[in-house]
Amino acid sequence: MATRVYYEVDPFNRLTIKNPPGRKSRVKRFRQVIYGKFGIDSNNKLFYEVSKSQGIDVPQRIKFSGKYSLGKGHNLVITLNKWNNQCEGNRFAINARLIDAKDNEIALLAHSKLDEGKGLVHIIKLSGSWQADRHNRLTFSVQKENGGLDTLALSGAWEINKNNEIIYNYGEDNQALTFRGHWDIKDKCRLRYALDKRINSGFDFTSCLGTLSHKNKESYIVFDIGIAVSKRKKLRRKVIFSGRWKMAKGKELVFETSGAEGSGAVLRFTKEIFDRQAIVYIESIIKEKERFIGAGLTFRW
């Protein structure tokens, strides 16, 4: 039977091997420091590239198998499973910080201390897709080799900038991740912020269409989205679009939005989404039968 190995990571991101909890050893408080750096392979598996160790029996690359999550301060955490000589349930965190978020990728910056006092800065990247959970929080789904998914949840609340882009602020120095995508209406009570349709990367938010208003030939639509950051803390975000209504064929209503520097989007609604009062309101704007100055309509859909 293979000897089980228990891992820890020190504040300098150095991997250490210890006696498994509850196991006695001839060497008192056995602890072996291994110098190197963490990395992710093409299958999203974590490994540790060894540069120097205190023992001759340590391989050049230590591989791990387990479940990813985000810990306090957005550190990357892995909980090991029963594989090879790992201790099932062994959990350790890599001290890193978020630096980038792409449509199919999340990147973290890690600082490691090598032998002889040398330092190393390197980037750890995981591939997958972005989703919104049932509490409207931002999450990243890491694609596993066996077809499973691990979820990295961003614990804070997101914001909307002046260009209607989603931004996530975090850290003591208020760093920000910006998600660049486009808005769409998926179905009733569902507002989508699409990042990459090919891999279904994007945020489907549960929302309500709160207000329609019209002023100086410009129409406004306001969506209200609630975010449950925790059981006790709930926040609300408003997504506001300005543009013009158009009537399409059949029962479809088109709202052409105006964006920064000439960019914009087209939101397509079906009449079933609105109540009769809202339909009359929109049709009157399109047909210019009435002029609404600072007026508005609030309703549930």
N, C-alpha and C positions, 0 to 999 in steps of 0.2 A: 504494500500500500504506500502510495506516494506521500511524502511529508507535506502537510499543509503549511502554507505561508500566509502570514498576516502582514498587510501593508499599511503604512501611514505616510502622510506627506507633511514635511515641516514648513514653517513660514517662508522658506526660500525655495519652495517647490522641489525639494530633494526627496526622492523616494527612500523610505526606510523599511527594513524588514524587522519584525518583532516576533516574539513568541506568541502564538495564538492565545487568546484569553482562556484561562483555566488550565493551560498546559505548563507543566513544570519543566525546567531545563537545568542542565548542569551548570550552565553559564548564567550567573545572576544578572537579571535585567538585560538579557541579550537584545542588542539593537545594532543593526548593520546599516550604515549610510551608503547609499548608492548615488553617485553623481551622474547627471545626464539631463535630458529634457523630455517632456511629454509631446506626443504627436497623435494624429488621427490618420488611419490608412484610408484607402479608396472605398472600403466597406463600412466606414464610420466606426471602426474598432479602435479603441484606445491602446497605445503602446508607450513604452518608456525606452528611449534610446540611451544606452549606457555608455558613458565616457570613462568612468573610473569607479571601482568598487573596492571594498575592503576584503572581499573574498574572491577566490578563483573559480567558484562554482556558479557565478552569476552569468547568464547569457548576455550577449550583446544587445538584444532587444527583448524586453519583457512585455508580453501581451496580456491584455485583460479582457474579460467578458462580463458584462453586467448591464445595469439600467442607468441611463443618464437622467439628471435633473439639475435644476438651478438652486443653489443654496443662498444663504444670506450674503448680500452684496453682489449677487449674480455670479458667484463662484460656480465652476463646473463641478458637479458632484457625480460620482459613480458608486453604485451599490453592486458589489460583485455577486455573481451567481455560483452555482456548483459546477465548476469547470476546471479541468486540469488540476493544479495543486492549490487553487484559491480556497479561501475560507468563505463559505456562503454567508452573505449578510455583511461581510467586511465593507465598510463605507469610508471613503475618503474624498476630500475636496482639493481641487487644484486652484491655487490662488491666481485668479485672472479677472479681467474686466472686459465688458462688452466694448467693442470698437466699431463694429460694422454689421449691417443686416442687408443682405441682398434677397432677391426673389426666392432663391433656393439655397440660401446659405446663412449661417450665423458665425461670426468671428470673434474670438476673445484673445486678448493680449496677456501673455504670461511673462513674469520675470523669474529667472532661475539663477542660482548661485553655483558655479562650478568649483572645481578644486583650485587651490592657490588663490582664492578670493576673487576669481574672475566671474563677471556677471554676463548673463545672456538674456536677450529679449527675443521672444519668438511668438508667432501667431498660431492659434489652434482653431481649425475650421471644421464645422460639422455641416453636412448637406441634408436637405430635406425640403419641407414646405411650411409656410406660415398659415395659421388658422386662428379663429377666435373660439374660445370655449363658451360654455353656456352662461357664464357670467360676463361675457363681452370683454374678457381680458385677452391680451395678445399672447399667443403661444407658438412655439416652433416644434414641429414634429420631425424627429430624427428617424430616417429610414434605416431599419436594421437589416442585416444580411439574411435573416430568416423570415423576412416579410413583416415583422412586427414594427411597432412605432414607440418611441420614447418621447415624452412631452416635456419641453422646457417652457415653463410659464414665467412670463415677465410679471413680477409681483405688483408693480406700480400701475398707475392710471395713465392712459395715453391722452394726447391733446390733439387739437386741430390747428394748423398754422393758417396764415392769411391766404395761402394758395389751396386750402382745403386738403392738404396732405396730412397724413397721420405722423405724429412725432412722439417719441417716447423719451422722457427726461429721467435721468437716474444719477445716482452718485452724489457725493458731497459737493463736487464742483459743477453739478448740474449739466452733465454731458447729455448729448441728444442723439438718438437714432432717428433718421428720417426714412419713411417708407414711401416710395414713389409708385403710385398706381393710378387707377381711375375708378370712379364710383359707378354703381349700376343698381338697378332694382331687380332683385332676384325673384321675389314674390311678395305677397302681402305680409307686412310686418317684418320684412327682411331687406336690409340695406347691405350691399356688398362692396367691398373695396378690393378690387382684383389686382394682383401683382403679376402672376404668370398663369394663364389659363391652361397651358399645356400640362402643368403638374398640379393643377388645382390649388395653387398657392394664393391665398387671399383671405380676407376677413369677412365672414358673414355675421353681421350684427343683428340681434333682435332689437327692433326699434318701433317707434310710432311716428306717424306723420302728423306733426302738431299744428302747423300754421301755414296758410297760404295767404300771400298779400301781394298787392300790386301798387306801384307808384311810378309816375312819370314814364309810362310804357314799359317798365321793367317789372317782372314778376319775381317773387321770392318764395322758396320752399324751405321749411325748417323741419329737420328730422331730430327727434329727441332719443338719445341712446343712454341707457343706464349701465354703469359699470360697478359690479360688486367686488371691490378690492379685497374685502374680508367680510366676515359675518356681521361685523359692526359698522364697517365703513362702506358706504355706497355713494357714488358720484354720478353726475349726469353730464353728458356732452351734447352740444347742439351742432349739427352739420347744416350749414346754410348754403343754398345754391341760389344764384341770381341768373335770370335768362328770360326766354320768351316761350310761351305756349304755342303749339301748333296741333292741328287736328289731322291725324293720319287716317288711313283707310280702316274701315271696320270700327271697332270699339277702342282703338288705341289712341292715347294722347301722348304727344312728344313734347318734352321740355328741353330746349337747347340752352345749355348753360354757357355762361361767359367765364373765361379763366384768365390767369395771369399771362401776359405777353402773347395774347391771341389764342392761347390754348383753351380748350373747352371740352365738354362731353355732351352726350345725348342720353337723357333718362327717358325710358319708355314705360308708360303706365297703361294698364287696362282699366276700363271704366268700373269694373267690379271692385277695384281697390278703394274707390271713393263713394261717399254717400251722394244722394241726389242734390243736396244743397251745394256740395263742392263742385259737382258737374256743372250746375247752372252758373256758378261763380266763374269757373274756367272758361266755359263757352262764351260768356258775356265779355270776357277779356279778349278772347280770340276774335270774336265778331265785332268788337269795339262798339257794342250797343250801349255800354255804360262806361263811365270813367271813374275809377276808384283812386282817390287820393288819400294815401295813408290808411286805407281801410284794410281789413283782413278777415280771415275766417279760421276759426280754430275748431278742430273736430278730431274724432278718433277714426282709425281705419282698420 
